[in-house]
Amino acid sequence: MDEQVRRQPDGCRRALSEAYDTALLDLDGVVYAGGQAIAHAVESLTSARDGGMHLAYVTNNAARTPQAVAGQLSGFGLPTGPDDVITSAQAVARLIAEQVPPGARVLAVGGEGLWVALRERGLEPVRSAEDDPAAVVQGFDPSLDWERLAQAAYAVQRGVPWFASNTDLTIPKEQGIAPGNGALVEVVRIAAGGSPQVAGKPQPPMHRETVLRTGARRPLVIGDRLDTDIEGATNGEVDSLLVLTGVTTPAELLAAPPQHRPAYVDRDLRGLLSPQPEVTADDGGFRCGGWRAEAAGDALVVTGEGTPMDGLRALCAAAWTAAGDGSCGADAGKALARIGM
């Protein structure tokens, strides 16, 4: 048995904002959804910052520039400078610049954030496969049309090296969950074949970009996605906090394979400001607060009472321990209903 495989959420006797020097915050689904701040986000981050925690915003969304993102956050009441924002556009631009000649043309299929990042690396973004690009890169842009995707497909078919800022299949919006850059990458893959080099979370180039730009010594990754934020933290060997304000459901968390298991889980960013309760073993089960959970046959069972989050933490320990190195297949529906989730 691999001792590094996480079997239960961690406890922390101090507030997380005191135990870690830097919060590496995802944006969509954590701080805001579309143009609206998520409940409790602004107040919680303000308190964490006032207590001495450095806030850095790390996003797989390559559509906008760091200046634009910083402006939006400042408008929410979170004073933020461009240097506090790290995007997958910056990570993929660095990755491309390491593999093509200085000043090379790059077919850029994405928004302003991607074009600015490429220029910052001394590269020349172009729009057509006929412009003799040395690389083609895709980044999220809600205004993308068929012609721009077709140009990417033409270039990839010709053997031009292909890059993607990220491959998130979905993105949270005010109205619900919308297609993300990964869905657009799939369009090009279907037409042209192959696979791009990916820079964004959970891949190492994004973690490298974040460390280079923030200088964090004891960072805490905070996100809402298991397959990007949490896996990226696992790959970077740093702790993570999952918040349930975005795409991940409690049932998905219980079924998480080892690389998707966060160190901490909380309902929203208020979890930064408080200690995290211990989960303890209890005669074949696990306790957290007033709840006790265990895997019984093909189902998870929970008894007791208390806050829903404590119940979820106990259920995580039961599910992850039963699953070992894989994903737990036990039915969690009744247990989640029992704790109010």
N, C-alpha and C positions, 0 to 999 in steps of 0.2 A: 504493500500500500504506500502510495506517495504521500509523505507527510506534508508536502506543500499544497495538496489539494484542500481547498476550504470546505469544511464540514458544517460551519455555522457562522452567523454574523458575529463580529467582534463586539466587545464592550469597550467603553472609554469613560474613565472616571471624571475627566474634564470635558468642558464643552469642546466640540470639534474645532471651533474657531480659535481656541487656545492651544489645542494639541498639535495643530498644523500651521505652518507659516504662510502657505499660499493656497488659495482655492482656485483650482483650474476648472472653471465653470463652463459647461455646455450652455447654449443659449436657447434654441428652439426646444420647447417642452420643459425647460428648467427655469429660465428667467422670464421668457415671454412665449406667447403663442401668436404668431403673426404680428399684429401691431398692438397687442394688449399684454401688459405685464401680468404675470401669473400671481395669484393671491399670495400674500405674505412674502413675496420675493424681495421687493424693494426694502421693506422694513428690516428683514432678516439680514440682507447683505450690508445694509447701512450699519447695523449694530456690529456685525462681524468686522467690518472695516474700521469702525471707531475703536474697536478693541485691539487693533493692531494687525489684523490679518490682511495680507495683500490679496486683492481680487484680480484675477486674470480671466479673460473670457475666450474660450477655445471652441471654435465652431467649425463644423464640417461644411457649412453653407458658404460656398465660394462666390455667391452672387454679388455681394456688396463689399465695399472697401472697409478697412478698419476705421477710417474716419466716419463713414456713414453709420457703422454699428455703434461707435462711441457716441455719436450724436444722438442716436435713438435711446441708448442707455441713459445718457445725461438728461434727456427729455423725460424719462421715467422718474428722475430724481436720484440717479446713481452717477455722480460726476465721474466721467471716464475719459481717458485720453486714448488716441490711436495706438500707442505703444502697449496698452493694456489688452488689446484685442489680437488674437492669433487665429488666422483662418487657414483652411485647407488650400486655398489659392496660394498663399505664401509658401506652404510646404511643397506643393506640387511644382511651383515655379523654381524653387531651389533644386528639386530633384531633376527637373528638365535641364537646368543650367549646368548641372554636373555632367550631363551626357551629350550635349550638343555644343558646337563652337560658339564663342562669344558673338553676340549680335545676330544669332540665327533667327530665321523666321519660324514662327510657331502658329499653326492653325488653331485658333482659340474659339471654342464653341462654348460660350458661357457669358456671364455678365461682367459688369464694370470691375468688380473685385478681382476677377481673373486677369483681365487686361492690364490693370494697374500693377498687379503682382509680377506679371511677366516683364513689364517694362522696368520695374525696380531691379530685376535681375539682368538687365541689359539685353533682353530678348525683344524681338519685333513681332507682335501679334498680327496675324492676317486672317482673312475671312474665307479664302477659297483654296481648294486643293490644287488649283492651277498656279498658285503663288509660290510653288516649289518649297513647301515647308519642310523643316528638318524634324518636326515633331507635330503631333496633333494632341490637343488636350481638351477634355470636357469638364465643365464645372456648371453647377446649377444656375439656371436663369429661367424664371417663369415666363419670359417672353419668347423663348426659343420656338422657331418654326421648322417645318419639314425641311426646307432648303439647307439650313445650317447643319442639321443632323445628317442630311445626305452628303454634304461636303466632307464631314468627318468620315463617313463610311467610304467615300471614294478614296480618301487619303490612306485609310487603314488598308483597304484592298490593295493599294500599290506598295505596301510594305513600309509605310512611314511609321516610326515608333509612336505608340499610342499611350497616353497617360490620362488619368482621371483624378480629379481633386478628391473624390470620395465615391462610394457606391451605396450610400443610404437609399434604400428602395422607397422610403416614405419620408414626409416632412409634416410636422404638426402645423395646422393653420386654425384660424378662428372657427371656421365652419366644420373642421374635422381633420382627418388624415389625408394628405394629398400625395401624389407621386413625387419622389425625390430624384436626385441626380442618378442614382443607381438604375432607376427605371429608364432614364434616357440613355445611359450607357448600354443597357440591354438592347435598346433599339438598334444601336450601331453594331453591337455584337451579332445580332440576328442577321443583319445585312452583310457584314464584312467578315465575321468569324474572329477568332483570337480573343485575347484578354488584355486589358490595359495594365500598366503599372499604376498602382493606387497609392496616393500619398496620405490621405486623411485617416482619421480614426477608423479602425483600431491599428493601422499599420505604423511601423516604426518611424517613417519620415515625419509624421505629425508629432509624435512624442519628442523627437529630436528638435523640431522647430520650436516647440513649446519650451523646452528646457533652455535652448539657446536664447530665447527672447525674454524669459522671466527670471532665470537664475534661481529658481525655487530649490530649496534644500530639503524641505519636508512638505511636499505638496499633497493635497487631497483632491482627487478628481471627482467632480460632481456631475452626474448626468442622469438622463431618463431612459437611455437605450442600453440594453445588455450587449448587443453585438457591435457597438462602436465605443461608447464611453467606458463601459465596464471592461470589455475585452481589451481596449487600449490601455487601461490602467494595469490590467493583469500583465500584458506584454511589457509594459514599462516598469513592472515590479514596484508599483506604488499603490497606496490604499485608495479606496473609492467609496463614495456615498451615492446610492441610488435613491432618487426621489420619484414618487409615484404621480407626478403632475404631467407626464408626457405619454409616451407610447407603451411603456411596459405595464402589464397587468400583474396583480398578485399571483395569478395562476402561472403566468410565464416565468415569474421569478422563482417559484417553487420548483419548476421543471428545468431550471438553468443548469447547463453543464458546467464543469469546473471553471472554464475561462470566463464565464459570464456571471460569476458569483461575487457580489460586492462585499467589501468589508463591513459596510453599514447600510441600513435601509431606513428611510423615514418618509412620511407622507409628503412633506414639502421642505422648503429651505429653512423653516424654523428648526429643523433638526441640526443645523450648524451651531445653534446657540445653546445647546443642552448636552449633558453627558448622554452616552448611549448605554442602555441597560445591558447587563450581563445575561448571556444564555448559559444555563447550567445543565449538565447531564443529570437524569433522575430515573434510575432503574429501568433502562431501556427506552426512556423518553427524554424530553427536554423541557425545561421550564424557563419562562421569561415573564416577569411580573406575576400576575395571578393565573397565567395559563400554563397548561401542560400539553405537549403534543408528542405523538408517536406515529410511526408507520406500522399499521396493523394489516397484514396481508396485502391486498391490492388497494388500500385506501389510507389516507391520512386522517387521524382522529385527534380532536382537541377537546379538552375539558377545562373547566374553571371559568374565570371571568377577569375582566380588566380592559385595558385599552386595545383597540384593534391592532395597533402596530406591535405591541408586545406579543399578541397572538400570532401575528405574521412572522415575527422573528423566531418564535418557538417552532412554528411550522417549517420555516426554512431549515432549521437545524435537523428536524426529523426527516425532511425530504432529501436534503443534501447528503446526510449520513447514509440513508437507505440507498441512495443512488450511487454513492462512492464516486468513481471516476466518470460516470455517465450522467444521463438525464433521468430524473425520477419519473416513473410512469404511473405512480400511485394516483388514484382519483382524489382530488383535493376540493371538489365542489362543495360538499357538505361541511367540511372543516372551515372553508373560507366564509360560508354563509353563517356558520356558528359564531365566528369572531366579528361579523358585521362587514365583510368585504366581498 
